[in-house]
């Protein structure tokens, strides 16, 4: 039986997945879905850095260095004539990192915010990581080598069930969450389902899903805080920040559409979005997880 916190987190993640899928089906166009991910993404980045700066987790000096690095990456990778080998490589890098970060973030919250995982949890994550990378590579490059990522994921899940059978482990709902996502990725891969502009679909889908998870989780975190905390960490302030940030980005986007503003077209370009996505995930990385993930031992 899952504990109440885990059940709440599971509901948040499943709800976010369903809402992301519903948005994709609603817009009925992969390019428009990518635009939605970009607009919502800029708002998410703004909120994340706002709270990091206000909470003192990031020093102004370090943040300015970070912004400078992002500007350099944008200047190097930016090209109007998509696709370009630099943009293709940036898309692959940003997508792989987004897959890695989002999956570990999901398991991190299920693990009561401790980056110490059992062998079974690591195999769940590796299965999903490899399956999604294989699916993305097949969409971006139409490469036959993508199958090796999927096979690596299948081998990981085979080892997982071998351990489960030996230990007579009972699968929990949180375990099934990862396994079901990985199974869906494998099915999509072998069904060879293609989408118009599919090369951007993976990072767009993961992006929207990640934004929703953040909003749900941060809201539940704030309403559970005791009274007397900083005014910044109260429900009214949080909701105001979320609505103002998203309203600002949506307003700027609609203004760009109506006026064909060149400066804003650069701001909402997929090129800048990829750079900011990569920089955002790097700035949010828990470094001690990287080596830990590939050491398949408890703790």
Residue pairs with C-beta under 8 A, 6 or more apart in sequence:
2 10
2 172
2 173
2 174
5 112
6 110
6 172
6 173
6 174
7 173
8 220
9 109
9 110
9 174
9 217
10 110
10 173
10 174
10 177
12 213
12 216
12 217
12 220
13 106
13 177
13 213
14 177
15 212
15 216
16 209
16 212
16 213
16 216
17 181
17 209
19 212
20 205
20 208
20 209
20 212
23 33
23 36
23 208
24 33
24 205
27 33
27 36
29 196
30 195
30 196
30 197
30 198
30 200
30 201
30 204
31 196
31 197
31 200
33 201
33 204
33 205
33 208
34 197
34 200
34 201
34 204
34 270
35 253
35 268
36 204
36 208
37 203
37 204
37 205
37 207
37 208
37 273
38 268
38 270
38 273
39 249
39 250
39 253
39 268
40 207
40 208
40 211
40 246
40 249
41 207
41 211
41 273
41 276
41 277
42 249
42 267
42 268
42 273
42 276
43 211
43 245
43 246
43 248
43 249
44 207
44 210
44 211
44 214
44 280
45 276
45 280
46 245
46 249
47 214
47 241
47 242
47 245
48 214
48 280
48 284
49 58
49 63
50 241
50 245
51 232
52 58
52 63
52 283
53 60
53 63
54 232
55 232
58 66
58 283
66 279
66 283
69 279
70 275
70 276
70 279
73 275
73 278
73 279
74 271
74 272
74 275
76 86
77 86
77 87
77 90
77 271
77 274
77 275
78 269
78 271
78 272
79 86
79 87
79 271
82 270
82 271
87 270
87 271
87 274
88 140
90 271
90 274
90 275
90 278
91 140
91 199
91 200
91 203
91 274
92 136
92 137
92 140
93 278
94 203
94 274
94 275
94 277
94 278
94 281
95 136
95 140
95 202
95 203
95 206
96 133
96 136
97 278
97 281
97 282
98 202
98 203
98 206
98 207
98 210
98 277
98 281
99 129
99 132
99 133
99 136
99 202
99 206
100 129
101 281
101 284
101 285
102 206
102 209
102 210
102 213
103 125
103 128
103 129
103 132
103 178
104 115
104 125
104 286
104 289
104 293
105 210
105 213
105 284
106 177
106 178
106 213
107 117
107 121
107 124
107 125
107 178
108 114
108 115
108 286
108 289
109 217
110 174
111 117
111 121
115 286
115 288
115 289
115 292
116 292
116 299
117 125
117 292
117 293
118 298
118 299
119 163
119 296
119 297
119 298
120 160
120 163
120 164
120 169
120 175
122 292
122 293
122 294
122 296
123 156
123 157
123 159
123 160
123 163
123 296
124 160
124 175
124 178
124 179
124 182
125 178
125 293
126 152
126 153
126 156
126 293
127 153
127 154
127 156
127 157
127 160
127 178
127 179
127 182
128 153
128 178
128 181
128 182
128 185
129 153
130 149
130 150
130 152
130 153
130 156
131 149
131 150
131 153
131 154
131 182
131 185
131 186
131 189
132 182
132 185
132 202
132 206
133 149
134 146
134 147
134 148
134 149
134 150
134 152
134 153
134 185
134 189
135 146
135 150
135 185
135 188
135 189
135 202
136 202
136 203
137 143
137 145
137 146
137 149
138 146
138 147
138 189
138 192
139 194
139 195
139 198
139 199
139 201
139 202
140 198
140 199
140 202
146 189
147 189
150 185
150 186
150 189
150 190
153 182
153 185
153 186
154 186
157 179
157 182
160 179
163 169
164 171
171 179
195 201
200 270
203 274
203 277
207 277
215 242
218 238
219 235
219 238
219 239
222 233
222 234
222 235
222 238
223 235
225 233
231 237
252 264
252 267
252 268
253 264
253 268
255 261
255 264
256 264
256 265
256 267
256 268
266 272
